[in-house]
């Protein structure tokens, strides 16, 4: 079974990046014709371990959004994505064990950040071309598996896309685990969780 490696490659010195809209397109795996679907046995829940974040003054305002928009031509590297504290919990609601890989090129997290000042970019950094295998996770009936979400960087190898909150205000986040089960691509999308970003001088 061959899996496609979702890799965006560019010359790192060019600092390639492009502002992009969130995509809801189905993910496909090499050798399959069907797009990824949500399995009935598994469910994803997003847990907010922290509900309020301070806005980084260096990553705020129209000037910062312009910087992100012009990364492709400026030659600058994409700024580090904001740190967050969420947990994506995968639960097995079936009566049989469920197995899927985590952490390799056959799986990835996709994030959907929405709110005033939300910006998502493609971070087209250079990546090595070898295929990295993930760790198989087996969930017994009724059991859960937690995946930490600690930064708004996601996609292939956790670095292909980045999201930023660039204004104080209310935001929402949803997280999707794209993985393989029974040699078929599957998507597990969480509920949407709300959180607040405060101006830097507020506590």
N, C-alpha and C positions, 0 to 999 in steps of 0.2 A: 504494500500500500504506500503510495507516494502522497505526501502532503505538500501543499504549496507553502512556501515561506513568504510571508507578507513583508517584504523588505523594500523600503524606499532608499535608493542609493544616490548619493551625489558627492561631489568633491567637497570635503569638509572645509577646505580653505575658502570656498565660495560662500559658506554660511547660508546655504540654500534653505529657505523656509517660505511658506506661503500662508496667508490668512485663508481659512477655509470654513465653510459652513459645516455643521454637524451632519454626518451622512447616516441615513437609515437604510442604506443599501444592504442587501443580504450578503453575507460572506460565503464564498465558495471554496471548496477544497479540491485540489487537483485530483482528477480521476472520478469526480462526482458531477452530476448534472443538477442535482437539487440544491437549492440554497439552504443555509443553516436554519433549523427550525427549533422551537422550544420543546424539549421532551416533557411528557406528562409526569414522569416519575420524580423529577427534580424541580426545585423552585429556588429563586434567589431573593434575598431580603437585604436591603441596605440599612445598616445601623449607624446612626450619627453618634459617635463617642464624644463629639464636641459640636456645639451648635452655633458658636460665635467665633469669628476670626477678626483679627486686626488687619486693616488694609495697609499694605506695604507702600509707603509714599513713592518709592522708586519704581513701583509697578502700577501706577495709577494715572488717571487722566488721559486727555486726548493725545498728549505728546507720546505717552507710552503706547497707546493704541496705534499711532502713526508709525512708531518704531517697529512694532510687530508687523504692520502691513508692508513695510519697506525692507524687511530683512533680506528678501531675495536679491535686491539690488545694492544694499548697503555693505554686504560682505561680513556682517556681524553675526555672531552665534546667537541662537535663541536663548533668552533669559531662562533661568531655572524656573520650573513650574512651582506654584505655591504649595506649601506643605499643608496637609489636611489630616483629619483623624476620623476615618470611616472604616467599617468592616462589612465586607460582602459575605453574607452567610448562605451557604448552599445546603438545602435540606432535602433528604430523601423521603418522599411521602409514599413510596411504593412498599410492597411487601417482599421485595427482593433486593439484593445488594446491587449497587450501581457503581460503575467504574468509569473514570474519565481522567485524562492527563492535565496537569497543571505545571506551568513554569517553563515550558519549551516553546518551540516555534509553531507547534500545532495548537497552541492556546494563547489567548490574549484577553486583556480587559479593554472595553470601550467605555468611555465616559461621555455623558451628555450634560454639560453645564449650561444653565439658562438663568437669565436675570439681567438687570441693568449693568452694563459694563462687562458682560461675559464675552470673552474672545477665545476662539479655538484656532490653532494653527497647525499646519503640517510641518514637522521638524525633520527635514530631509537630510539627516546625518548619514555619514558613511557607516556601513555595517559589514562585518565579515560574512562570508557566504556559506559557511558550513551550517548544516541542519542541526539544531539543538533539540534533543529529546527532553520531554518533560517528565515529571514524576507521576506515576499512576496513583490516583486516589480512589479507594474503594469505600463507599458509604453503605453501611448496613441500614436496614429499614429503621426509620425514625431518627437517624443520626444526622449530625451537621458537620460542615467543614467551613472554617472561617478563613477568608482571604483579606489581609490588611490592605487598605487603600490609604496610603500615606502622602501621596503627592498627585497633583493633577497632570501627570504624565502618563500616557497610555498608548495602546496600539502595539505594533510589533516590537517585541523585546522591551516593552514598557517605555519607549522613548520616541516612537514615530510621530506622536501627536502630543500637543500640550494645550492646556486650558488655563485661562487667567480670569480672576475677578478684578476689574480695574476701577471700580467705583464702590463706594459704600452703598449698602442696600440689601435687599432680600434676594436670595438665589435658591435654585433647586439643583439637585444632582441625581442622576440615575446612572447605574453601572450595569454593563452587560458582560458576562463571561462567555467568550466564544471558545469552544473546545470540540473534542471528538468523542463520540460515544457509539460503540458498535460499528466503528469504521464510517460513521456519518457525522457531518458537522452539525453542531447544536449551538443554540444561543439561549442563555439564561439571563433575562433582563429583570432587574430589581424594580421595586416601586420607586417613586420619586420622593426624595427627602429634602426638606427645606432647611436652610441655615441662613445666618445673617453675617454680613461683613460690615464692621464698624470703621469709622475714620480712625486714623492712627492715634489721635489724641484722646480717644475714648477707651475705657477699660470695661 
